[in-house]
Amino acid sequence: MVAVNRVFVAQLAGLPVFGPDGEPIGRARDVVISLRIDRQPPRVLGMVLELVTRRRIFVPMLRVMSVEPNAVTLATGQVNLRAFHQRANEVLVVGELLDAHVRLEDGSTAIVIDAAMEPTRTRDWRMTRVAARVRTGRLGRRGPVQVWRWEDITGLSVNELAGQPQGAQQLLAVFEGMRAADVASTLHALPSKRRYEVADALDDERLADVIEELSEDDQKDLLAHLHEERAADILEAMNPDDAADLLAELPEPDKDRLLGLMEPEESEPVRRLLKYSFDTAGGLMTPEPIILTPDATIAEALARVRNPDLTPALASMVFVCRAPSATPTGRYLGCVHIQRLLREPPFDLVAGVLDTDLASLSPDASLEDVTRYFAAYNLVCAPVIDETEHLLGAVTVDDVLDHLLPDDWRETGLTHA
């Protein structure tokens, strides 16, 4: 029994999805419909769910037991974990319908902000309503939001959607609050045209975060779409190690041109990382760990650790060096683990609680050596030191995992719901 009679899809996106026994499956991300030649409401084929591994799968609507305001529940049976691939004549409601321009019966135009589906007596679902904002006046000013029957509007055929330029305001509203990894997964599933429109609409910082979470092929594709000046701005906003990894995959002329367009203070750490092989500690490290001088206090160290932009791995350790404190630093003195910081008086100096016995990695250490290091010391972050005892950066366990996992680790199988 379906819990509600009408579901607006943009509000559905992001809801948790559970199996019949209450076990978490993932999150609803989109709804797939099959457009018709005539203007009758299209059939809803199913939902796109995102698993905890970020893989997106397709679940037919017949497998949906209930749709409630705060969750979706699946019926008993198997869930096919094969990655979702969009077919011809299929349309993603959130990904492709939002922000589309439609025509009303009176000749006016409107912009789609949501669409609603309803169940039929045969347990089928139909996309029956479209919520759109009317454009008024010569300048197309924003008018009121109204809901129309599907058959009362035109402009949503496959060809019309592919041919018209779309904004991304409503889709970005759906992305609000989503992790960059989740937005990246959504972008990967979109057609190229829509992906580029969203990338153009995202601000530089947000787009940089999203690109860091994309596959290598998707990264290069988006970077090639952007104007070179903006591509350089995006690279500046990325973490230097991620920017270096991306640039290393480009042809030498493109790499050199983009590095030349970057601000010198932003390109310099990236150039240093590019000197190392991708499968060494130098190629894996970030040049921007938490670095303090020995006269810093425990309170200062904790304040730096609380930075929400830091990953948990980078926040697990503070490195103490003599000036200068930018990599490559002055002489490396040691590190302080976050657990130790939490146990010490806030006005004591970090110099008094250093771990000076922890082994470090050389920038030429192999991926195997780095892996053994983490396994031996049970750490999630490690210092990279050159032969003159200068700190060059830090390797985190997530960087290592990215290189250890096989390319097909997200490949599908079958599980039971």
N, C-alpha and C positions, 0 to 999 in steps of 0.2 A: 504494500500500500504506500503510495507516494504521499509524503507529509504535507506538501504544499501544491497548489494548483497552478501557480504561475511563478516562474523563477527568472529574475533578471541576471543575465550571465556575468556582467561585470562585477556584480555583488557576490556571485558564486566563486569567482576566481580567488584562490588563496585559502578556501575553506579546507579543513582537515578531512581526510577520507579514511573511513574505518571499515574493517571487515565485519561480517555478521556477528562475531563474538566480541567485537569491540577492539580488536587489535588494530593499531595504526598502520595504514598502507602508504600514505603520502599526502599530497595536497592537490586539489583541483586547480588546473591552470587555464583550461579553455574548453570550448564546446565545438564540436565539428558538425557542420550541416552540409547537406547536399542540395545545391541550388537547382531550381526547376526552370524549364524554358518559359512557362507561363508565370503569372504573378501570384500563384497560390502559395500559401505558407510552406516553406521547405521542411523536409524531414530532418530531425536531429539524429545523427548517426551514433554519437557517443561523446564521451568526455576524454580529454587529455589529462592524465594524472602524472604528477612528478613524484618519483620515489625519493627516498632519502639519499640515494646515490646520484641524484640529479638526472637520472635517465627518465625520459618521458615515454609513457606507454598509452595505448588506446584501450578504453573500456567501453563496450557497446552499451547503449542505454538500457537494454534488457537486463543487464547485470546490475543496474542501479536499483537498489531496494527502496531507498528513501532519500529525499533531498529536503533538508531542514535549514532554518536560518543560520545555524552555527556548525553544520557538519553534513557530510554525505556518507551514506552507508551502502555498502555493496552486498549483493545477495551471495549465498553460498555457491562455491564453485571455484574453478581455476581462473587465475588472472594471467593472461599472456604477457610476459615481460619483454617481448620483442619491442625494440625501439619504435616509436611512432613515426611513420612517414606519410606525409600528406599526399593524397591521390588527386588526379585530375577531377575537376568539378567539385572538389571538397573545399570548404571555406572555414577558416578559424574565426569564430565570432569575435573574440577579444582581439586577436592579432590582426584581423583584416577588415572587419566591419566597422569597428570604432573609428571615428573621425572621417568616415566616408561621406561624400556629398550625395544627397538624395533629392528627388523632385516630388513635390506634393501635387495633389489633384488640381489645386488652384494655380499651378504654375510656379509657385514660390519654391525656394530651396532651403534645405536644412542640413545640419551636420549630426550624424549619428553619435549618441553618447552611451547608448545601451540597447540591448535587445532582449526580449523575454520569450521563454519557451513554455509550453503547456502540454500536459499529458493527454492522450486520447483514450477512448474506451478499450482500444486494442493494446494498451501499454506502450504504444508508440508515443513519441514526443514531436511536436511541431513548433517551429519558430513563428509565433503568431503576432508579436507586437514589436514595434521599433520606437524607442524613445529618442527624440531628436530635438535639437535646438534650432528654431527658425531663424533664418538670416533676414534682417529687415533693412530697408532703405538701400540707397545706391551703394553705400560703403559696406554693406553686408554686416551691419552691427548685430551684436548678439541679442536675440529675442528670447522669448520664454521657451521652456522645455515642454514638449507635448508628446503624448503617446499615440501612435497611429497603428491601425491594422496593417499587417505586412502587405496585403493586396492593394492598399491605398497609396503606396509609394512606388517609385521606380528609381533605378540607378544602382541596384545591387546585384546585377548579373556578374558572372565571372569576368567577362570581357570588360564591363564597365569598371569594375574594381581594379583590374589590371591596368586600365588606361588612364584613370583619373589620378592626379596628384592628391595625396592626402597629407593632412597635418598629423600630429601625434599627441595632441593635448590630452585627449581622453585616455589613450593608452598609457601615457606617462602617469596619469592619475592612478591607474591600476598598479603601476610599478611603485608608487609611493610606499615607502616602508619595506619594500622587498629587498632582500640581500642582493648584492651585485651578482653573486653566483646564480641566483634564481632569475634575474633579468637576463643574464647571459644565456641561460638555458632557453628562455622564451625567444630571444633573438635568433638563436640557432634554428629554431623550428619555423621561423617566419620565411616567406618568400623573399628573395633578394631585394625587390623593390621596397617592400615594407621595412625590411631591416635597415636599409639605407635611410629611409625617412625618419625612423626612430633615432638612428645614430646622429643625424643632422639636428634633431630636436634636443638631444641630451646636452647638458652643459659639460664642459671639458673634464671636470673632476669626476663626475658620475660616469662619463663614457670611458675614462681611463680605468676606473675601477672595474667596469664591466668587461672591457677588452682583456684585462688581466685574467679573467675567468673563462675566456673563450678558448676553443681549440686553436692550434697553430694555423690551420687553414682559414678559419673564420677571422682570426686576427689579421692575417695578411690581406684577406679580401676587404675587410672594413678599412684598413689603413690605405689600401689602393684607391678606395672610393673617395676618401677625404682629400680636400685640397692640401697641397704640401705644407702650407703654412699652418693649417689646423692640425695636420698629422704630427708636425713637430711639436705643437702645443700639447697634444695628447701624450706624446712620448715624454715630455717634460713632467706631466702630471702623474705618470706611472711611476711605480717603484723602479729604481735604477736597474735592479737585477731582471725584472720583467721586461723593461724596455730593451735591455741588452739582449735578452733571449729572442725577442721579436726582431730586432735589427740584424741579429746574426743570421736569420733565415732569409734576408733580402739580398738581392744582387748587390755587389760592391758599389756600383754607381748610385743606386737608390739609397743605400745605407749612408754613404759619405754625404750625399746631398741633404738628407734629413738631419744628420748630425751637425752639418754646417748651418742649418736653419735654427737649431736649438740654441738657447742662451748658453754661453760658455760654462757658467757655473753649474748648469744642469747637464750638459753633455759630458763634462770632464769625468764624473764618476762612471758614466756609462762607457766611455772610451776605455777606462781602466779595466772594467769587467770584460770587455770584448777581447782583451789580450789573453784571457784564459780560455781553455777548452771548456765546453759546456758541462762535461762530466768530471770536473775537478772541483775541489773546495772553492777555488777562486771563481769558477764559473757559476757555482751554486749560491755563493754568498750574497747578502745584501750589504752595501757599504754604509747603511744608516741604522746600526743598532743603537741602543741607549749607551752613551759614553759620558762619563763624568770625570772630573779631575779629583785627586785625592782629598782636597779640602772641602768637597761637597758633603752635605749632611745626609743622614738617613731620610729626613723629611723631604729633601730635594729629590732623592732617588725615588721615593715612593710617589712623589708628584709626577715624575716622568713616567713611571710604570703605569700610572692611571690613565695615560693618554688613550682615548677610545680608538684612535686610528691604528694603534699597535696590534699586531696579532698576538694571541696568547703566548705563542712560542717566543717571540721577541721580548715580550713583557716579563718573561720568566728569569731574565738575567740582566744585570747591569755591569758594564765593563768600565774599569777604572784605569786611566792612562794619564801620563803627564801631558802638558800642553804641547802642541795644539790638540784639541779634542775632536777635530774632524778627520776622517780617515783619508790617507794613512796618518795615524796619530803619532804623538810622541811615544816614549817608551811605555809598553804595556806593563801594568803592575799586577793585575789580577781581576777577578770578577766577584760579584756578590749575588747570591741566589735570592730570589724573592722571598723564600721562606725565612731566610736569615734577616732580611730587611724588616719583616713583620715582627720579629722577636726583639729588636733592639730599640733603645731610646731614640726618639726622633731627632734629638740635637747632637747625637754622636756623629763622628765623621765616618764616611764609608771606608777610609783608609784603615780604620781599626778592625774591620770585619772582612777583610779580603780573603778569598780562597786563592792562594798562590800555588797550590799543589795541582790544580786541575790542568791536565795536558791540553795542548792546543793543536790546531791543524795547520799545516802549511798550505799555501794557496795551490800547490801542485798535487796535493793529496787526491788520490783517485776516489771515484764514487764508492768503490768497495771499502776503501780505508775509512771514508766518512761514515758509511753504514756501520762498520765495526765499532767506530768511536761511539756512536749513539747507543749501540747495543751494550757496549762495555760499561759506559758511565751512566746509563739510564737518564739521559738528558734530552731536552727538546731544542736546545740552542747551544752552539759551540763557537768559540773564538777562532778566527783565522789570523795567524801571525806570520810576518815575513822573517827573513834570516837576521834582520837587525832589531827584532823585538818591537816592531810597530804593528798596531792592530789595523788590519786591512778591512775587516768586516766580520760578519757572523753568518753561519749556516744554520738554518732551522730545519727541523725534522720534516715539515710539510714540503720544503723544497726537495728533500731527498726522496720522499714518497712519490712526488710527481715524476721523478726519473726512474724509480724502481718498478712502478706498476706497469704492466703490459698495456699496449695501446688499446686492446680490446677488453679491458677489465670491466667495462660497463655493458658488455654484450649480454644478450637476453637469455632467459630460460623460462621455466614455469614454476610458479609457486601457488599455493592454495590460499584462498581468502575465506 
